[in-house]
Amino acid sequence: MIDNASLTALVRAAMPDALVAIHDRTGTMDHFNVEVTSAAFAGLNPLDRHRLVYRALDAALKDGRIHALEITTKLPENEHA
């Protein structure tokens, strides 16, 4: 299990400007929909954007704190792909 603040902190450690929206899909604090908005995604294709997020959450995925993860990535409104 991982709480929203800890999950957000992991993402922001890799992407300090990230805005992170989290939805606990099951109420068990280990199945999440995560939306990350960051300028770090500029110029990256969707797969590489997801890889950045997975890398940020790698430890929590490996130790079981996160069991399932659905990721949505976005650029800030003032950025372009």
PDB file as gemmi writes it, atoms N, CA and C in Angstrom:
CRYST1    1.000    1.000    1.000  90.00  90.00  90.00 P 1                      
ATOM      1  N   MET A   1       0.839  -1.180   0.000  1.00  0.00           N  
ATOM      2  CA  MET A   1       0.000   0.000   0.000  1.00  0.00           C  
ATOM      3  C   MET A   1       0.888   1.247   0.000  1.00  0.00           C  
ATOM      4  N   ILE A   2       0.385   2.269  -0.666  1.00  0.00           N  
ATOM      5  CA  ILE A   2       1.073   3.548  -0.697  1.00  0.00           C  
ATOM      6  C   ILE A   2       0.018   4.654  -0.688  1.00  0.00           C  
ATOM      7  N   ASP A   3       0.282   5.698   0.063  1.00  0.00           N  
ATOM      8  CA  ASP A   3      -0.693   6.790   0.104  1.00  0.00           C  
ATOM      9  C   ASP A   3      -0.423   7.782  -1.030  1.00  0.00           C  
ATOM     10  N   ASN A   4      -1.392   8.636  -1.284  1.00  0.00           N  
ATOM     11  CA  ASN A   4      -1.294   9.584  -2.391  1.00  0.00           C  
ATOM     12  C   ASN A   4      -0.094  10.511  -2.254  1.00  0.00           C  
ATOM     13  N   ALA A   5       0.178  10.971  -1.054  1.00  0.00           N  
ATOM     14  CA  ALA A   5       1.303  11.889  -0.838  1.00  0.00           C  
ATOM     15  C   ALA A   5       2.632  11.222  -1.169  1.00  0.00           C  
ATOM     16  N   SER A   6       2.791   9.975  -0.783  1.00  0.00           N  
ATOM     17  CA  SER A   6       4.037   9.250  -1.070  1.00  0.00           C  
ATOM     18  C   SER A   6       4.182   8.965  -2.561  1.00  0.00           C  
ATOM     19  N   LEU A   7       3.085   8.599  -3.204  1.00  0.00           N  
ATOM     20  CA  LEU A   7       3.110   8.353  -4.642  1.00  0.00           C  
ATOM     21  C   LEU A   7       3.463   9.643  -5.379  1.00  0.00           C  
ATOM     22  N   THR A   8       2.852  10.733  -4.992  1.00  0.00           N  
ATOM     23  CA  THR A   8       3.137  12.025  -5.605  1.00  0.00           C  
ATOM     24  C   THR A   8       4.601  12.403  -5.396  1.00  0.00           C  
ATOM     25  N   ALA A   9       5.121  12.176  -4.207  1.00  0.00           N  
ATOM     26  CA  ALA A   9       6.518  12.507  -3.906  1.00  0.00           C  
ATOM     27  C   ALA A   9       7.479  11.723  -4.792  1.00  0.00           C  
ATOM     28  N   LEU A  10       7.179  10.471  -5.071  1.00  0.00           N  
ATOM     29  CA  LEU A  10       8.033   9.676  -5.950  1.00  0.00           C  
ATOM     30  C   LEU A  10       8.054  10.255  -7.356  1.00  0.00           C  
ATOM     31  N   VAL A  11       6.893  10.634  -7.855  1.00  0.00           N  
ATOM     32  CA  VAL A  11       6.828  11.216  -9.201  1.00  0.00           C  
ATOM     33  C   VAL A  11       7.581  12.538  -9.229  1.00  0.00           C  
ATOM     34  N   ARG A  12       7.361  13.365  -8.221  1.00  0.00           N  
ATOM     35  CA  ARG A  12       7.995  14.696  -8.197  1.00  0.00           C  
ATOM     36  C   ARG A  12       9.505  14.622  -7.968  1.00  0.00           C  
ATOM     37  N   ALA A  13       9.991  13.557  -7.385  1.00  0.00           N  
ATOM     38  CA  ALA A  13      11.441  13.392  -7.245  1.00  0.00           C  
ATOM     39  C   ALA A  13      12.092  13.278  -8.625  1.00  0.00           C  
ATOM     40  N   ALA A  14      11.384  12.669  -9.562  1.00  0.00           N  
ATOM     41  CA  ALA A  14      11.898  12.519 -10.920  1.00  0.00           C  
ATOM     42  C   ALA A  14      11.526  13.690 -11.823  1.00  0.00           C  
ATOM     43  N   MET A  15      10.352  14.293 -11.558  1.00  0.00           N  
ATOM     44  CA  MET A  15       9.846  15.406 -12.367  1.00  0.00           C  
ATOM     45  C   MET A  15       9.325  16.476 -11.414  1.00  0.00           C  
ATOM     46  N   PRO A  16      10.198  17.358 -10.926  1.00  0.00           N  
ATOM     47  CA  PRO A  16       9.818  18.315  -9.881  1.00  0.00           C  
ATOM     48  C   PRO A  16       8.629  19.215 -10.230  1.00  0.00           C  
ATOM     49  N   ASP A  17       8.394  19.457 -11.503  1.00  0.00           N  
ATOM     50  CA  ASP A  17       7.285  20.340 -11.894  1.00  0.00           C  
ATOM     51  C   ASP A  17       5.958  19.598 -12.029  1.00  0.00           C  
ATOM     52  N   ALA A  18       5.953  18.303 -11.797  1.00  0.00           N  
ATOM     53  CA  ALA A  18       4.786  17.475 -12.086  1.00  0.00           C  
ATOM     54  C   ALA A  18       3.567  17.849 -11.249  1.00  0.00           C  
ATOM     55  N   LEU A  19       2.439  17.889 -11.934  1.00  0.00           N  
ATOM     56  CA  LEU A  19       1.141  17.932 -11.277  1.00  0.00           C  
ATOM     57  C   LEU A  19       0.630  16.503 -11.335  1.00  0.00           C  
ATOM     58  N   VAL A  20       0.241  15.956 -10.201  1.00  0.00           N  
ATOM     59  CA  VAL A  20      -0.134  14.542 -10.127  1.00  0.00           C  
ATOM     60  C   VAL A  20      -1.555  14.425  -9.595  1.00  0.00           C  
ATOM     61  N   ALA A  21      -2.411  13.765 -10.363  1.00  0.00           N  
ATOM     62  CA  ALA A  21      -3.777  13.468  -9.927  1.00  0.00           C  
ATOM     63  C   ALA A  21      -3.882  11.955  -9.785  1.00  0.00           C  
ATOM     64  N   ILE A  22      -4.380  11.513  -8.651  1.00  0.00           N  
ATOM     65  CA  ILE A  22      -4.413  10.080  -8.341  1.00  0.00           C  
ATOM     66  C   ILE A  22      -5.831   9.652  -8.015  1.00  0.00           C  
ATOM     67  N   HIS A  23      -6.210   8.513  -8.567  1.00  0.00           N  
ATOM     68  CA  HIS A  23      -7.496   7.905  -8.233  1.00  0.00           C  
ATOM     69  C   HIS A  23      -7.226   6.472  -7.782  1.00  0.00           C  
ATOM     70  N   ASP A  24      -7.596   6.153  -6.557  1.00  0.00           N  
ATOM     71  CA  ASP A  24      -7.464   4.795  -6.019  1.00  0.00           C  
ATOM     72  C   ASP A  24      -8.631   3.984  -6.575  1.00  0.00           C  
ATOM     73  N   ARG A  25      -8.364   3.074  -7.489  1.00  0.00           N  
ATOM     74  CA  ARG A  25      -9.415   2.364  -8.217  1.00  0.00           C  
ATOM     75  C   ARG A  25     -10.206   1.389  -7.364  1.00  0.00           C  
ATOM     76  N   THR A  26      -9.602   0.853  -6.328  1.00  0.00           N  
ATOM     77  CA  THR A  26     -10.276  -0.205  -5.569  1.00  0.00           C  
ATOM     78  C   THR A  26     -10.462   0.110  -4.086  1.00  0.00           C  
ATOM     79  N   GLY A  27      -9.859   1.193  -3.626  1.00  0.00           N  
ATOM     80  CA  GLY A  27      -9.922   1.519  -2.203  1.00  0.00           C  
ATOM     81  C   GLY A  27      -8.904   0.768  -1.373  1.00  0.00           C  
ATOM     82  N   THR A  28      -8.026   0.004  -2.010  1.00  0.00           N  
ATOM     83  CA  THR A  28      -7.025  -0.783  -1.295  1.00  0.00           C  
ATOM     84  C   THR A  28      -5.642  -0.135  -1.285  1.00  0.00           C  
ATOM     85  N   MET A  29      -5.528   1.046  -1.872  1.00  0.00           N  
ATOM     86  CA  MET A  29      -4.288   1.819  -1.919  1.00  0.00           C  
ATOM     87  C   MET A  29      -3.152   1.086  -2.621  1.00  0.00           C  
ATOM     88  N   ASP A  30      -3.491   0.281  -3.638  1.00  0.00           N  
ATOM     89  CA  ASP A  30      -2.447  -0.352  -4.446  1.00  0.00           C  
ATOM     90  C   ASP A  30      -2.831  -0.492  -5.923  1.00  0.00           C  
ATOM     91  N   HIS A  31      -4.016  -0.024  -6.297  1.00  0.00           N  
ATOM     92  CA  HIS A  31      -4.482  -0.008  -7.694  1.00  0.00           C  
ATOM     93  C   HIS A  31      -4.838   1.439  -8.041  1.00  0.00           C  
ATOM     94  N   PHE A  32      -4.064   2.046  -8.949  1.00  0.00           N  
ATOM     95  CA  PHE A  32      -4.212   3.468  -9.184  1.00  0.00           C  
ATOM     96  C   PHE A  32      -4.371   3.844 -10.647  1.00  0.00           C  
ATOM     97  N   ASN A  33      -5.140   4.898 -10.869  1.00  0.00           N  
ATOM     98  CA  ASN A  33      -5.105   5.665 -12.107  1.00  0.00           C  
ATOM     99  C   ASN A  33      -4.326   6.914 -11.737  1.00  0.00           C  
ATOM    100  N   VAL A  34      -3.280   7.207 -12.488  1.00  0.00           N  
ATOM    101  CA  VAL A  34      -2.429   8.349 -12.200  1.00  0.00           C  
ATOM    102  C   VAL A  34      -2.336   9.219 -13.442  1.00  0.00           C  
ATOM    103  N   GLU A  35      -2.617  10.500 -13.269  1.00  0.00           N  
ATOM    104  CA  GLU A  35      -2.454  11.461 -14.358  1.00  0.00           C  
ATOM    105  C   GLU A  35      -1.313  12.389 -13.975  1.00  0.00           C  
ATOM    106  N   VAL A  36      -0.298  12.452 -14.845  1.00  0.00           N  
ATOM    107  CA  VAL A  36       0.868  13.278 -14.580  1.00  0.00           C  
ATOM    108  C   VAL A  36       0.977  14.329 -15.673  1.00  0.00           C  
ATOM    109  N   THR A  37       1.077  15.585 -15.260  1.00  0.00           N  
ATOM    110  CA  THR A  37       1.277  16.695 -16.178  1.00  0.00           C  
ATOM    111  C   THR A  37       2.652  17.272 -15.891  1.00  0.00           C  
ATOM    112  N   SER A  38       3.523  17.294 -16.919  1.00  0.00           N  
ATOM    113  CA  SER A  38       4.884  17.771 -16.709  1.00  0.00           C  
ATOM    114  C   SER A  38       5.506  18.242 -18.012  1.00  0.00           C  
ATOM    115  N   ALA A  39       6.315  19.284 -17.927  1.00  0.00           N  
ATOM    116  CA  ALA A  39       7.085  19.758 -19.079  1.00  0.00           C  
ATOM    117  C   ALA A  39       8.154  18.741 -19.477  1.00  0.00           C  
ATOM    118  N   ALA A  40       8.488  17.810 -18.582  1.00  0.00           N  
ATOM    119  CA  ALA A  40       9.482  16.774 -18.887  1.00  0.00           C  
ATOM    120  C   ALA A  40       9.039  15.885 -20.045  1.00  0.00           C  
ATOM    121  N   PHE A  41       7.748  15.894 -20.367  1.00  0.00           N  
ATOM    122  CA  PHE A  41       7.227  15.061 -21.448  1.00  0.00           C  
ATOM    123  C   PHE A  41       7.398  15.688 -22.833  1.00  0.00           C  
ATOM    124  N   ALA A  42       7.828  16.941 -22.887  1.00  0.00           N  
ATOM    125  CA  ALA A  42       7.961  17.643 -24.168  1.00  0.00           C  
ATOM    126  C   ALA A  42       8.889  16.866 -25.102  1.00  0.00           C  
ATOM    127  N   GLY A  43       8.433  16.636 -26.312  1.00  0.00           N  
ATOM    128  CA  GLY A  43       9.230  15.953 -27.324  1.00  0.00           C  
ATOM    129  C   GLY A  43       9.243  14.440 -27.204  1.00  0.00           C  
ATOM    130  N   LEU A  44       8.583  13.895 -26.214  1.00  0.00           N  
ATOM    131  CA  LEU A  44       8.562  12.440 -26.021  1.00  0.00           C  
ATOM    132  C   LEU A  44       7.280  11.848 -26.565  1.00  0.00           C  
ATOM    133  N   ASN A  45       7.389  10.633 -27.102  1.00  0.00           N  
ATOM    134  CA  ASN A  45       6.185   9.929 -27.540  1.00  0.00           C  
ATOM    135  C   ASN A  45       5.497   9.324 -26.314  1.00  0.00           C  
ATOM    136  N   PRO A  46       4.250   8.894 -26.459  1.00  0.00           N  
ATOM    137  CA  PRO A  46       3.510   8.371 -25.292  1.00  0.00           C  
ATOM    138  C   PRO A  46       4.234   7.234 -24.554  1.00  0.00           C  
ATOM    139  N   LEU A  47       4.878   6.337 -25.266  1.00  0.00           N  
ATOM    140  CA  LEU A  47       5.569   5.234 -24.602  1.00  0.00           C  
ATOM    141  C   LEU A  47       6.718   5.747 -23.739  1.00  0.00           C  
ATOM    142  N   ASP A  48       7.495   6.696 -24.252  1.00  0.00           N  
ATOM    143  CA  ASP A  48       8.602   7.239 -23.470  1.00  0.00           C  
ATOM    144  C   ASP A  48       8.106   8.058 -22.276  1.00  0.00           C  
ATOM    145  N   ARG A  49       6.969   8.713 -22.421  1.00  0.00           N  
ATOM    146  CA  ARG A  49       6.373   9.428 -21.288  1.00  0.00           C  
ATOM    147  C   ARG A  49       6.023   8.445 -20.174  1.00  0.00           C  
ATOM    148  N   HIS A  50       5.404   7.335 -20.554  1.00  0.00           N  
ATOM    149  CA  HIS A  50       5.034   6.318 -19.561  1.00  0.00           C  
ATOM    150  C   HIS A  50       6.269   5.722 -18.909  1.00  0.00           C  
ATOM    151  N   ARG A  51       7.319   5.534 -19.697  1.00  0.00           N  
ATOM    152  CA  ARG A  51       8.559   4.999 -19.125  1.00  0.00           C  
ATOM    153  C   ARG A  51       9.115   5.908 -18.037  1.00  0.00           C  
ATOM    154  N   LEU A  52       9.017   7.222 -18.236  1.00  0.00           N  
ATOM    155  CA  LEU A  52       9.474   8.160 -17.204  1.00  0.00           C  
ATOM    156  C   LEU A  52       8.699   7.956 -15.903  1.00  0.00           C  
ATOM    157  N   VAL A  53       7.402   7.802 -16.016  1.00  0.00           N  
ATOM    158  CA  VAL A  53       6.572   7.616 -14.826  1.00  0.00           C  
ATOM    159  C   VAL A  53       6.883   6.262 -14.172  1.00  0.00           C  
ATOM    160  N   TYR A  54       6.982   5.213 -14.978  1.00  0.00           N  
ATOM    161  CA  TYR A  54       7.311   3.896 -14.423  1.00  0.00           C  
ATOM    162  C   TYR A  54       8.667   3.913 -13.720  1.00  0.00           C  
ATOM    163  N   ARG A  55       9.639   4.611 -14.303  1.00  0.00           N  
ATOM    164  CA  ARG A  55      10.953   4.711 -13.666  1.00  0.00           C  
ATOM    165  C   ARG A  55      10.845   5.407 -12.311  1.00  0.00           C  
ATOM    166  N   ALA A  56      10.046   6.457 -12.242  1.00  0.00           N  
ATOM    167  CA  ALA A  56       9.862   7.189 -10.988  1.00  0.00           C  
ATOM    168  C   ALA A  56       9.223   6.314  -9.907  1.00  0.00           C  
ATOM    169  N   LEU A  57       8.361   5.399 -10.326  1.00  0.00           N  
ATOM    170  CA  LEU A  57       7.616   4.553  -9.382  1.00  0.00           C  
ATOM    171  C   LEU A  57       8.186   3.145  -9.259  1.00  0.00           C  
ATOM    172  N   ASP A  58       9.358   2.926  -9.822  1.00  0.00           N  
ATOM    173  CA  ASP A  58       9.953   1.584  -9.903  1.00  0.00           C  
ATOM    174  C   ASP A  58      10.034   0.875  -8.552  1.00  0.00           C  
ATOM    175  N   ALA A  59      10.535   1.540  -7.533  1.00  0.00           N  
ATOM    176  CA  ALA A  59      10.698   0.881  -6.229  1.00  0.00           C  
ATOM    177  C   ALA A  59       9.350   0.447  -5.656  1.00  0.00           C  
ATOM    178  N   ALA A  60       8.343   1.316  -5.769  1.00  0.00           N  
ATOM    179  CA  ALA A  60       7.017   0.987  -5.233  1.00  0.00           C  
ATOM    180  C   ALA A  60       6.351  -0.132  -6.031  1.00  0.00           C  
ATOM    181  N   LEU A  61       6.647  -0.224  -7.306  1.00  0.00           N  
ATOM    182  CA  LEU A  61       6.116  -1.326  -8.117  1.00  0.00           C  
ATOM    183  C   LEU A  61       6.816  -2.638  -7.751  1.00  0.00           C  
ATOM    184  N   LYS A  62       8.124  -2.585  -7.590  1.00  0.00           N  
ATOM    185  CA  LYS A  62       8.895  -3.795  -7.286  1.00  0.00           C  
ATOM    186  C   LYS A  62       8.610  -4.353  -5.900  1.00  0.00           C  
ATOM    187  N   ASP A  63       8.375  -3.464  -4.916  1.00  0.00           N  
ATOM    188  CA  ASP A  63       8.152  -3.976  -3.562  1.00  0.00           C  
ATOM    189  C   ASP A  63       6.676  -4.246  -3.258  1.00  0.00           C  
ATOM    190  N   GLY A  64       5.800  -4.027  -4.248  1.00  0.00           N  
ATOM    191  CA  GLY A  64       4.398  -4.386  -4.106  1.00  0.00           C  
ATOM    192  C   GLY A  64       3.489  -3.306  -3.547  1.00  0.00           C  
ATOM    193  N   ARG A  65       4.042  -2.128  -3.217  1.00  0.00           N  
ATOM    194  CA  ARG A  65       3.170  -1.061  -2.722  1.00  0.00           C  
ATOM    195  C   ARG A  65       2.172  -0.639  -3.800  1.00  0.00           C  
ATOM    196  N   ILE A  66       2.599  -0.741  -5.052  1.00  0.00           N  
ATOM    197  CA  ILE A  66       1.694  -0.502  -6.183  1.00  0.00           C  
ATOM    198  C   ILE A  66       1.536  -1.824  -6.916  1.00  0.00           C  
ATOM    199  N   HIS A  67       0.308  -2.282  -7.011  1.00  0.00           N  
ATOM    200  CA  HIS A  67       0.038  -3.546  -7.695  1.00  0.00           C  
ATOM    201  C   HIS A  67      -0.398  -3.317  -9.142  1.00  0.00           C  
ATOM    202  N   ALA A  68      -1.236  -2.314  -9.378  1.00  0.00           N  
ATOM    203  CA  ALA A  68      -1.731  -2.023 -10.726  1.00  0.00           C  
ATOM    204  C   ALA A  68      -1.693  -0.518 -10.936  1.00  0.00           C  
ATOM    205  N   LEU A  69      -1.334  -0.124 -12.163  1.00  0.00           N  
ATOM    206  CA  LEU A  69      -1.146   1.286 -12.449  1.00  0.00           C  
ATOM    207  C   LEU A  69      -1.617   1.596 -13.864  1.00  0.00           C  
ATOM    208  N   GLU A  70      -2.503   2.565 -13.977  1.00  0.00           N  
ATOM    209  CA  GLU A  70      -2.918   3.075 -15.283  1.00  0.00           C  
ATOM    210  C   GLU A  70      -2.441   4.518 -15.345  1.00  0.00           C  
ATOM    211  N   ILE A  71      -1.689   4.844 -16.398  1.00  0.00           N  
ATOM    212  CA  ILE A  71      -1.042   6.148 -16.485  1.00  0.00           C  
ATOM    213  C   ILE A  71      -1.622   6.964 -17.629  1.00  0.00           C  
ATOM    214  N   THR A  72      -1.862   8.248 -17.344  1.00  0.00           N  
ATOM    215  CA  THR A  72      -2.180   9.240 -18.361  1.00  0.00           C  
ATOM    216  C   THR A  72      -1.144  10.343 -18.208  1.00  0.00           C  
ATOM    217  N   THR A  73      -0.551  10.769 -19.329  1.00  0.00           N  
ATOM    218  CA  THR A  73       0.434  11.835 -19.278  1.00  0.00           C  
ATOM    219  C   THR A  73      -0.027  13.014 -20.123  1.00  0.00           C  
ATOM    220  N   LYS A  74       0.327  14.201 -19.646  1.00  0.00           N  
ATOM    221  CA  LYS A  74      -0.044  15.424 -20.358  1.00  0.00           C  
ATOM    222  C   LYS A  74       1.082  16.429 -20.252  1.00  0.00           C  
ATOM    223  N   LEU A  75       1.138  17.303 -21.236  1.00  0.00           N  
ATOM    224  CA  LEU A  75       2.006  18.475 -21.157  1.00  0.00           C  
ATOM    225  C   LEU A  75       1.221  19.610 -20.514  1.00  0.00           C  
ATOM    226  N   PRO A  76       1.924  20.517 -19.836  1.00  0.00           N  
ATOM    227  CA  PRO A  76       1.217  21.700 -19.326  1.00  0.00           C  
ATOM    228  C   PRO A  76       0.585  22.461 -20.498  1.00  0.00           C  
ATOM    229  N   GLU A  77      -0.451  23.193 -20.240  1.00  0.00           N  
ATOM    230  CA  GLU A  77      -1.198  23.893 -21.294  1.00  0.00           C  
ATOM    231  C   GLU A  77      -0.311  24.802 -22.135  1.00  0.00           C  
ATOM    232  N   ASN A  78       0.739  25.373 -21.556  1.00  0.00           N  
ATOM    233  CA  ASN A  78       1.593  26.285 -22.294  1.00  0.00           C  
ATOM    234  C   ASN A  78       2.705  25.585 -23.076  1.00  0.00           C  
ATOM    235  N   GLU A  79       2.739  24.270 -23.029  1.00  0.00           N  
ATOM    236  CA  GLU A  79       3.740  23.477 -23.742  1.00  0.00           C  
ATOM    237  C   GLU A  79       3.100  22.800 -24.948  1.00  0.00           C  
ATOM    238  N   HIS A  80       3.930  22.415 -25.893  1.00  0.00           N  
ATOM    239  CA  HIS A  80       3.442  21.680 -27.075  1.00  0.00           C  
ATOM    240  C   HIS A  80       4.268  20.419 -27.258  1.00  0.00           C  
ATOM    241  N   ALA A  81       3.595  19.382 -27.740  1.00  0.00           N  
ATOM    242  CA  ALA A  81       4.254  18.080 -27.942  1.00  0.00           C  
ATOM    243  C   ALA A  81       5.306  18.168 -28.948  1.00  0.00           C  
TER     244      ALA A  81                                                      
END                                                                             
